[in-house]
Amino acid sequence: MLTYANLQKGTLFILDGDPYEVLESQFLRMQQRKPVMQAKIKNLASGKITSRSFHQNEIFKEANIEKRPMCFIFAHRGQFTFSSPEKPGQRISLNENAVGENGKFLKTNMDVELLVFGEKIIGLVMPIKADYVVKNAPPSERSNTAQGGTKEIVLENDLPVQAPFFINEGDTVRINTQSGEYVERVEKA
């Protein structure tokens, strides 16, 4: 069992039957009042982030979230299909709501982890950085390249991203899947 003092960043706990993760927490003690733990928490089932104060008398169960390694195969009509690396014939399909914003960064044969709470799949963990081949990039402009400007390129999974002028079609670039930003060029075409 967890008390309000255990609710530190990264702690997983159950509140009202749903799994939550503590994103930020701060211990507050105001004059002539009982101490509280002010926390920003994320509902892992819905993705909703809220702020809440926890008091001394509250106790929580620790949430057991299982991470299952999976490999993304394909997406079709809002359904994302994954297979197990140990048993390639074992497939799981998730809808757009379960995959969320991560869906736009998925590409064939990408390794991911599914978050499982009880028997329900509640989310998807992507690698923080992933490499993509540039499918379309406008030609570089001669002017103002010294200022480090950017242009919009299109990746192999049809995702538009801002990248430096020197990126060309066929290059392999690394993208941060949490922010959606260009990180570096991995390989020149």
Secondary structure, 3 states (H helix, E strand, C coil): CEEHHHCCCCCEEEECCEEEEEEEEEEECCCCCCCEEEEEEEECCCCCEEEEEEECCCEEEECCEEEEEEEEEEEECCEEEEECCCCCCCEEEEEHHHHHHHHHHCCCCCEEEEEEECCEEEEEECCCEEEEEEEECCCCCCCCCCCCCEEEEEECCCCEEEEECCCCCCCEEEEECCCCCEEEEEECC
